[in-house]
Amino acid sequence: MQDLRWNEVDDYFCRQLVHQDAALEAALAESAAAGLPAINVAPNQGKFLNLLARIHGARRILEIGTLGGYSTIWLARALPENGRLVTLEYESRHVEVAAANLARAGVAGKVDIIQGAAADSLQRLIENGEPPFDLVFIDADKPNNPVYLELALRLSRPGTVIVGDNVARQGEVANADNPDPAIVGTRRFIEMLGSHPRLSATAIQTVGGKGYDGFALAIVER
Ligand code: SAM
């Protein structure tokens, strides 16, 4: 399901509103040149994350799923001088590309990339007494979203904002019979967001250059 108008409107919004600079363009170009899949957020979604982090006054951000560091750059740029972003990535090649992209964008000093399975990295952060994050962006392997949410909650405080990407999945999220582990994981994630006593959440469907999808937004209440 794809509508050419979605692309046109995304292009128009990006031209008028997003003002992507050379470092962000280079991050996408270098990621493509290195053979990374183009599964980064769209530029207007990156700017949305940046604005959300700034509106929230985030000083500490956790990202699960780095890829080439494109969304990482948008989020890191929202941080104050002494802010910190921890981003988790399994693939060593992605970590290498992201590290170069973050350095070129001038945000490497604020970002720690932790390589490994995100669930293990989150567990280690919890065991090491990592202070709570102000904003968490969950954008890795979707079957593990329920695990990431539980662990992220242990690294949260009342007021922490949690964003989960790709929750509509071309509408398949509403199909309870779809056995795809990404759909099953996303449905469980949505159901946890809706029933968890510490969370208040919503989800919004989106269309655009990345097709038909959506994101979930939650706040930790207590
Ligand atoms: N947030 C990135 C952006 O918008 O620029 C896109 C992230 S991409 C959708 C998902 C990333 O999660 C991929 O780089 C993939 O290698 C990584 N990933 C997949 N499974 C993982 C796991 N178990 N632990 C950590 N990272 C994982």
py3Dmol code that shows the C-alpha trace and the ligand (Angstrom):
import py3Dmol

protein = """\
ATOM      1  CA  MET A   1       0.000   0.000   0.000  1.00  0.00           C
ATOM      2  CA  GLN A   2       1.687   3.174  -1.195  1.00  0.00           C
ATOM      3  CA  ASP A   3       0.388   6.446  -2.560  1.00  0.00           C
ATOM      4  CA  LEU A   4       2.657   8.675  -4.666  1.00  0.00           C
ATOM      5  CA  ARG A   5       1.007  11.705  -3.062  1.00  0.00           C
ATOM      6  CA  TRP A   6       2.370  10.626   0.318  1.00  0.00           C
ATOM      7  CA  ASN A   7       5.881  11.003  -1.113  1.00  0.00           C
ATOM      8  CA  GLU A   8       5.073  14.364  -2.695  1.00  0.00           C
ATOM      9  CA  VAL A   9       3.668  15.718   0.557  1.00  0.00           C
ATOM     10  CA  ASP A  10       6.602  14.340   2.563  1.00  0.00           C
ATOM     11  CA  ASP A  11       9.026  15.989   0.099  1.00  0.00           C
ATOM     12  CA  TYR A  12       7.124  19.283   0.420  1.00  0.00           C
ATOM     13  CA  PHE A  13       7.087  19.155   4.243  1.00  0.00           C
ATOM     14  CA  CYS A  14      10.778  18.256   4.322  1.00  0.00           C
ATOM     15  CA  ARG A  15      11.716  21.098   1.956  1.00  0.00           C
ATOM     16  CA  GLN A  16       9.657  23.663   3.874  1.00  0.00           C
ATOM     17  CA  LEU A  17      10.128  22.526   7.468  1.00  0.00           C
ATOM     18  CA  VAL A  18      12.934  20.091   8.105  1.00  0.00           C
ATOM     19  CA  HIS A  19      16.028  21.843   6.690  1.00  0.00           C
ATOM     20  CA  GLN A  20      18.245  18.769   6.861  1.00  0.00           C
ATOM     21  CA  ASP A  21      21.912  19.811   6.875  1.00  0.00           C
ATOM     22  CA  ALA A  22      24.968  18.274   5.197  1.00  0.00           C
ATOM     23  CA  ALA A  23      25.811  16.001   8.150  1.00  0.00           C
ATOM     24  CA  LEU A  24      22.354  14.416   8.159  1.00  0.00           C
ATOM     25  CA  GLU A  25      22.447  14.009   4.375  1.00  0.00           C
ATOM     26  CA  ALA A  26      25.907  12.468   4.644  1.00  0.00           C
ATOM     27  CA  ALA A  27      24.691  10.073   7.360  1.00  0.00           C
ATOM     28  CA  LEU A  28      22.079   8.707   4.953  1.00  0.00           C
ATOM     29  CA  ALA A  29      24.466   8.660   1.979  1.00  0.00           C
ATOM     30  CA  GLU A  30      27.240   6.899   3.920  1.00  0.00           C
ATOM     31  CA  SER A  31      24.780   4.388   5.373  1.00  0.00           C
ATOM     32  CA  ALA A  32      23.538   3.567   1.857  1.00  0.00           C
ATOM     33  CA  ALA A  33      27.103   3.357   0.519  1.00  0.00           C
ATOM     34  CA  ALA A  34      27.970   0.898   3.317  1.00  0.00           C
ATOM     35  CA  GLY A  35      25.017  -1.278   2.318  1.00  0.00           C
ATOM     36  CA  LEU A  36      22.874  -0.605   5.402  1.00  0.00           C
ATOM     37  CA  PRO A  37      19.128  -1.039   4.800  1.00  0.00           C
ATOM     38  CA  ALA A  38      17.159   2.225   4.397  1.00  0.00           C
ATOM     39  CA  ILE A  39      15.027   1.572   7.480  1.00  0.00           C
ATOM     40  CA  ASN A  40      15.939   4.808   9.240  1.00  0.00           C
ATOM     41  CA  VAL A  41      13.197   7.243  10.219  1.00  0.00           C
ATOM     42  CA  ALA A  42      12.233   9.767   7.520  1.00  0.00           C
ATOM     43  CA  PRO A  43      13.688  13.306   7.850  1.00  0.00           C
ATOM     44  CA  ASN A  44      10.381  14.776   9.052  1.00  0.00           C
ATOM     45  CA  GLN A  45      10.109  11.963  11.612  1.00  0.00           C
ATOM     46  CA  GLY A  46      13.676  12.659  12.765  1.00  0.00           C
ATOM     47  CA  LYS A  47      12.803  16.324  13.211  1.00  0.00           C
ATOM     48  CA  PHE A  48       9.671  15.246  15.092  1.00  0.00           C
ATOM     49  CA  LEU A  49      11.825  13.246  17.528  1.00  0.00           C
ATOM     50  CA  ASN A  50      14.167  16.218  17.886  1.00  0.00           C
ATOM     51  CA  LEU A  51      11.272  18.566  18.674  1.00  0.00           C
ATOM     52  CA  LEU A  52       9.718  16.084  21.095  1.00  0.00           C
ATOM     53  CA  ALA A  53      12.997  15.770  23.020  1.00  0.00           C
ATOM     54  CA  ARG A  54      13.368  19.558  23.141  1.00  0.00           C
ATOM     55  CA  ILE A  55       9.743  20.156  24.190  1.00  0.00           C
ATOM     56  CA  HIS A  56      10.313  17.615  26.977  1.00  0.00           C
ATOM     57  CA  GLY A  57      13.664  19.181  27.970  1.00  0.00           C
ATOM     58  CA  ALA A  58      15.333  15.770  27.730  1.00  0.00           C
ATOM     59  CA  ARG A  59      18.863  15.599  29.129  1.00  0.00           C
ATOM     60  CA  ARG A  60      19.256  11.826  28.953  1.00  0.00           C
ATOM     61  CA  ILE A  61      18.018   9.801  25.993  1.00  0.00           C
ATOM     62  CA  LEU A  62      18.026   6.033  25.402  1.00  0.00           C
ATOM     63  CA  GLU A  63      17.716   4.711  21.852  1.00  0.00           C
ATOM     64  CA  ILE A  64      17.205   1.021  21.067  1.00  0.00           C
ATOM     65  CA  GLY A  65      18.239   0.428  17.424  1.00  0.00           C
ATOM     66  CA  THR A  66      20.994   2.694  16.049  1.00  0.00           C
ATOM     67  CA  LEU A  67      21.433   1.543  12.417  1.00  0.00           C
ATOM     68  CA  GLY A  68      23.659   4.264  10.864  1.00  0.00           C
ATOM     69  CA  GLY A  69      22.922   6.803  13.579  1.00  0.00           C
ATOM     70  CA  TYR A  70      20.474   8.943  11.594  1.00  0.00           C
ATOM     71  CA  SER A  71      17.772   9.192  14.286  1.00  0.00           C
ATOM     72  CA  THR A  72      20.597   9.310  16.847  1.00  0.00           C
ATOM     73  CA  ILE A  73      21.880  12.558  15.317  1.00  0.00           C
ATOM     74  CA  TRP A  74      18.414  14.138  15.410  1.00  0.00           C
ATOM     75  CA  LEU A  75      17.977  13.127  19.057  1.00  0.00           C
ATOM     76  CA  ALA A  76      21.518  14.048  20.151  1.00  0.00           C
ATOM     77  CA  ARG A  77      21.080  17.511  18.665  1.00  0.00           C
ATOM     78  CA  ALA A  78      18.132  18.061  21.015  1.00  0.00           C
ATOM     79  CA  LEU A  79      20.345  17.583  24.078  1.00  0.00           C
ATOM     80  CA  PRO A  80      21.923  20.359  26.119  1.00  0.00           C
ATOM     81  CA  GLU A  81      25.736  20.638  26.207  1.00  0.00           C
ATOM     82  CA  ASN A  82      26.034  18.189  29.139  1.00  0.00           C
ATOM     83  CA  GLY A  83      23.323  15.835  27.852  1.00  0.00           C
ATOM     84  CA  ARG A  84      23.886  12.122  27.158  1.00  0.00           C
ATOM     85  CA  LEU A  85      22.435   9.648  24.701  1.00  0.00           C
ATOM     86  CA  VAL A  86      22.946   5.890  24.949  1.00  0.00           C
ATOM     87  CA  THR A  87      22.155   3.960  21.775  1.00  0.00           C
ATOM     88  CA  LEU A  88      22.066   0.164  21.463  1.00  0.00           C
ATOM     89  CA  GLU A  89      22.929  -1.769  18.297  1.00  0.00           C
ATOM     90  CA  TYR A  90      23.568  -5.435  17.569  1.00  0.00           C
ATOM     91  CA  GLU A  91      25.422  -5.274  14.223  1.00  0.00           C
ATOM     92  CA  SER A  92      29.099  -4.267  14.456  1.00  0.00           C
ATOM     93  CA  ARG A  93      29.054  -2.914  10.877  1.00  0.00           C
ATOM     94  CA  HIS A  94      26.143  -0.612  11.798  1.00  0.00           C
ATOM     95  CA  VAL A  95      28.048   0.561  14.882  1.00  0.00           C
ATOM     96  CA  GLU A  96      31.092   1.444  12.734  1.00  0.00           C
ATOM     97  CA  VAL A  97      29.018   3.416  10.230  1.00  0.00           C
ATOM     98  CA  ALA A  98      27.058   5.157  13.000  1.00  0.00           C
ATOM     99  CA  ALA A  99      30.232   6.135  14.865  1.00  0.00           C
ATOM    100  CA  ALA A 100      31.597   7.858  11.744  1.00  0.00           C
ATOM    101  CA  ASN A 101      28.261   9.559  11.055  1.00  0.00           C
ATOM    102  CA  LEU A 102      27.969  10.818  14.640  1.00  0.00           C
ATOM    103  CA  ALA A 103      31.546  12.158  14.559  1.00  0.00           C
ATOM    104  CA  ARG A 104      30.881  13.996  11.274  1.00  0.00           C
ATOM    105  CA  ALA A 105      27.730  15.520  12.794  1.00  0.00           C
ATOM    106  CA  GLY A 106      29.725  16.729  15.826  1.00  0.00           C
ATOM    107  CA  VAL A 107      27.642  14.821  18.401  1.00  0.00           C
ATOM    108  CA  ALA A 108      29.945  11.858  19.139  1.00  0.00           C
ATOM    109  CA  GLY A 109      30.940  13.384  22.498  1.00  0.00           C
ATOM    110  CA  LYS A 110      27.366  13.125  23.765  1.00  0.00           C
ATOM    111  CA  VAL A 111      26.655   9.603  22.508  1.00  0.00           C
ATOM    112  CA  ASP A 112      27.635   6.168  23.792  1.00  0.00           C
ATOM    113  CA  ILE A 113      27.009   3.373  21.298  1.00  0.00           C
ATOM    114  CA  ILE A 114      26.769   0.004  23.023  1.00  0.00           C
ATOM    115  CA  GLN A 115      27.205  -2.972  20.723  1.00  0.00           C
ATOM    116  CA  GLY A 116      25.360  -6.207  21.453  1.00  0.00           C
ATOM    117  CA  ALA A 117      21.870  -7.628  21.813  1.00  0.00           C
ATOM    118  CA  ALA A 118      19.806  -4.756  23.186  1.00  0.00           C
ATOM    119  CA  ALA A 119      18.104  -6.871  25.867  1.00  0.00           C
ATOM    120  CA  ASP A 120      21.536  -7.812  27.289  1.00  0.00           C
ATOM    121  CA  SER A 121      22.765  -4.215  27.094  1.00  0.00           C
ATOM    122  CA  LEU A 122      19.643  -2.948  28.870  1.00  0.00           C
ATOM    123  CA  GLN A 123      20.061  -5.570  31.571  1.00  0.00           C
ATOM    124  CA  ARG A 124      23.673  -4.471  32.067  1.00  0.00           C
ATOM    125  CA  LEU A 125      22.667  -0.801  32.265  1.00  0.00           C
ATOM    126  CA  ILE A 126      20.123  -1.710  34.981  1.00  0.00           C
ATOM    127  CA  GLU A 127      22.670  -3.802  36.926  1.00  0.00           C
ATOM    128  CA  ASN A 128      25.240  -0.986  36.701  1.00  0.00           C
ATOM    129  CA  GLY A 129      22.775   1.481  38.255  1.00  0.00           C
ATOM    130  CA  GLU A 130      22.348   3.684  35.177  1.00  0.00           C
ATOM    131  CA  PRO A 131      20.263   6.734  36.172  1.00  0.00           C
ATOM    132  CA  PRO A 132      16.803   7.025  34.588  1.00  0.00           C
ATOM    133  CA  PHE A 133      16.381   8.368  31.062  1.00  0.00           C
ATOM    134  CA  ASP A 134      14.048  11.236  30.150  1.00  0.00           C
ATOM    135  CA  LEU A 135      13.148   9.858  26.721  1.00  0.00           C
ATOM    136  CA  VAL A 136      13.361   6.353  25.253  1.00  0.00           C
ATOM    137  CA  PHE A 137      13.111   5.645  21.510  1.00  0.00           C
ATOM    138  CA  ILE A 138      12.420   1.967  20.758  1.00  0.00           C
ATOM    139  CA  ASP A 139      13.283   1.132  17.124  1.00  0.00           C
ATOM    140  CA  ALA A 140      15.037  -2.241  16.868  1.00  0.00           C
ATOM    141  CA  ASP A 141      13.754  -5.808  16.249  1.00  0.00           C
ATOM    142  CA  LYS A 142       9.992  -5.670  16.736  1.00  0.00           C
ATOM    143  CA  PRO A 143       9.474  -9.188  18.190  1.00  0.00           C
ATOM    144  CA  ASN A 144      11.449  -8.010  21.238  1.00  0.00           C
ATOM    145  CA  ASN A 145       9.450  -4.809  21.791  1.00  0.00           C
ATOM    146  CA  PRO A 146       7.662  -6.218  24.873  1.00  0.00           C
ATOM    147  CA  VAL A 147      11.051  -7.106  26.415  1.00  0.00           C
ATOM    148  CA  TYR A 148      12.448  -3.672  25.567  1.00  0.00           C
ATOM    149  CA  LEU A 149       9.435  -1.968  27.128  1.00  0.00           C
ATOM    150  CA  GLU A 150       9.760  -3.874  30.410  1.00  0.00           C
ATOM    151  CA  LEU A 151      13.498  -3.176  30.621  1.00  0.00           C
ATOM    152  CA  ALA A 152      13.091   0.465  29.541  1.00  0.00           C
ATOM    153  CA  LEU A 153      10.585   0.949  32.357  1.00  0.00           C
ATOM    154  CA  ARG A 154      13.303  -0.068  34.811  1.00  0.00           C
ATOM    155  CA  LEU A 155      15.441   2.744  33.362  1.00  0.00           C
ATOM    156  CA  SER A 156      12.619   5.292  33.587  1.00  0.00           C
ATOM    157  CA  ARG A 157      11.198   7.779  36.098  1.00  0.00           C
ATOM    158  CA  PRO A 158       7.764   9.386  36.376  1.00  0.00           C
ATOM    159  CA  GLY A 159       7.622  11.683  33.356  1.00  0.00           C
ATOM    160  CA  THR A 160       9.852   9.601  31.082  1.00  0.00           C
ATOM    161  CA  VAL A 161       8.550   9.660  27.508  1.00  0.00           C
ATOM    162  CA  ILE A 162       8.637   6.417  25.503  1.00  0.00           C
ATOM    163  CA  VAL A 163       8.292   6.367  21.717  1.00  0.00           C
ATOM    164  CA  GLY A 164       7.929   3.097  19.796  1.00  0.00           C
ATOM    165  CA  ASP A 165       8.328   3.176  16.014  1.00  0.00           C
ATOM    166  CA  ASN A 166       6.629   1.115  13.270  1.00  0.00           C
ATOM    167  CA  VAL A 167       3.558   0.066  15.209  1.00  0.00           C
ATOM    168  CA  ALA A 168       0.943   0.099  12.401  1.00  0.00           C
ATOM    169  CA  ARG A 169       2.880  -2.194  10.039  1.00  0.00           C
ATOM    170  CA  GLN A 170       0.692  -1.474   6.996  1.00  0.00           C
ATOM    171  CA  GLY A 171      -2.390  -2.107   9.112  1.00  0.00           C
ATOM    172  CA  GLU A 172      -1.373  -5.659  10.036  1.00  0.00           C
ATOM    173  CA  VAL A 173      -1.191  -4.693  13.713  1.00  0.00           C
ATOM    174  CA  ALA A 174      -4.989  -4.996  13.765  1.00  0.00           C
ATOM    175  CA  ASN A 175      -4.807  -8.572  12.422  1.00  0.00           C
ATOM    176  CA  ALA A 176      -4.818 -10.906  15.435  1.00  0.00           C
ATOM    177  CA  ASP A 177      -4.335 -13.925  13.136  1.00  0.00           C
ATOM    178  CA  ASN A 178      -1.056 -12.758  11.582  1.00  0.00           C
ATOM    179  CA  PRO A 179       1.664 -15.075  12.974  1.00  0.00           C
ATOM    180  CA  ASP A 180       4.589 -12.837  11.873  1.00  0.00           C
ATOM    181  CA  PRO A 181       6.709 -12.413  15.028  1.00  0.00           C
ATOM    182  CA  ALA A 182       7.033  -8.676  14.282  1.00  0.00           C
ATOM    183  CA  ILE A 183       3.232  -8.338  14.310  1.00  0.00           C
ATOM    184  CA  VAL A 184       2.853 -10.528  17.398  1.00  0.00           C
ATOM    185  CA  GLY A 185       5.554  -8.487  19.192  1.00  0.00           C
ATOM    186  CA  THR A 186       4.000  -5.184  18.151  1.00  0.00           C
ATOM    187  CA  ARG A 187       0.518  -6.265  19.275  1.00  0.00           C
ATOM    188  CA  ARG A 188       1.886  -7.390  22.651  1.00  0.00           C
ATOM    189  CA  PHE A 189       3.779  -4.068  22.919  1.00  0.00           C
ATOM    190  CA  ILE A 190       0.579  -2.078  22.234  1.00  0.00           C
ATOM    191  CA  GLU A 191      -1.398  -4.194  24.698  1.00  0.00           C
ATOM    192  CA  MET A 192       1.269  -3.672  27.381  1.00  0.00           C
ATOM    193  CA  LEU A 193       1.240   0.080  26.749  1.00  0.00           C
ATOM    194  CA  GLY A 194      -2.534   0.071  27.164  1.00  0.00           C
ATOM    195  CA  SER A 195      -2.718  -2.037  30.308  1.00  0.00           C
ATOM    196  CA  HIS A 196       0.465  -1.227  32.214  1.00  0.00           C
ATOM    197  CA  PRO A 197      -0.291   0.490  35.533  1.00  0.00           C
ATOM    198  CA  ARG A 198       2.707   2.833  35.142  1.00  0.00           C
ATOM    199  CA  LEU A 199       1.911   3.999  31.597  1.00  0.00           C
ATOM    200  CA  SER A 200      -0.456   6.271  29.717  1.00  0.00           C
ATOM    201  CA  ALA A 201      -0.159   5.859  25.941  1.00  0.00           C
ATOM    202  CA  THR A 202      -1.550   6.475  22.501  1.00  0.00           C
ATOM    203  CA  ALA A 203      -0.578   5.498  18.944  1.00  0.00           C
ATOM    204  CA  ILE A 204      -0.822   7.457  15.704  1.00  0.00           C
ATOM    205  CA  GLN A 205      -0.934   6.082  12.155  1.00  0.00           C
ATOM    206  CA  THR A 206       1.337   7.774   9.621  1.00  0.00           C
ATOM    207  CA  VAL A 207       1.788   7.826   5.846  1.00  0.00           C
ATOM    208  CA  GLY A 208       4.696   9.280   3.896  1.00  0.00           C
ATOM    209  CA  GLY A 209       7.947   8.458   2.167  1.00  0.00           C
ATOM    210  CA  LYS A 210       8.290   5.391   4.416  1.00  0.00           C
ATOM    211  CA  GLY A 211       4.844   4.080   3.460  1.00  0.00           C
ATOM    212  CA  TYR A 212       1.975   3.384   5.853  1.00  0.00           C
ATOM    213  CA  ASP A 213       3.006   2.870   9.461  1.00  0.00           C
ATOM    214  CA  GLY A 214       2.714   4.578  12.825  1.00  0.00           C
ATOM    215  CA  PHE A 215       4.288   5.277  16.188  1.00  0.00           C
ATOM    216  CA  ALA A 216       3.276   4.841  19.799  1.00  0.00           C
ATOM    217  CA  LEU A 217       3.823   7.517  22.427  1.00  0.00           C
ATOM    218  CA  ALA A 218       3.689   6.900  26.169  1.00  0.00           C
ATOM    219  CA  ILE A 219       4.482   8.678  29.396  1.00  0.00           C
ATOM    220  CA  VAL A 220       5.570   6.931  32.576  1.00  0.00           C
ATOM    221  CA  GLU A 221       3.046   8.000  35.210  1.00  0.00           C
ATOM    222  CA  ARG A 222       4.720   6.627  38.333  1.00  0.00           C
TER     223      ARG A 222
END
"""
ligand_1 = """\
27
SAM
N 16.696 4.208 14.684
C 17.358 4.047 13.410
C 17.105 5.271 12.563
O 15.932 5.689 12.467
O 18.057 5.826 11.991
C 16.853 2.827 12.683
C 17.013 1.551 13.432
S 16.652 0.142 12.440
C 14.944 0.274 12.191
C 16.784 -1.173 13.582
C 18.195 -1.470 14.053
O 18.080 -2.360 15.171
C 19.067 -2.144 13.023
O 20.289 -1.452 12.879
C 19.316 -3.526 13.592
O 20.609 -4.044 13.327
C 19.142 -3.275 15.084
N 18.789 -4.484 15.845
C 18.048 -5.542 15.422
N 17.965 -6.448 16.395
C 18.669 -5.980 17.444
C 18.945 -6.478 18.754
N 18.492 -7.653 19.178
N 19.688 -5.702 19.563
C 20.149 -4.488 19.157
N 19.915 -3.981 17.934
C 19.187 -4.717 17.095
"""
view = py3Dmol.view(width=600, height=400)
view.addModel(protein, "pdb")
view.setStyle({"model": 0}, {"cartoon": {"style": "trace"}})
view.addModel(ligand_1, "xyz")
view.setStyle({"model": 1}, {"stick": {}})
view.zoomTo()
view.show()
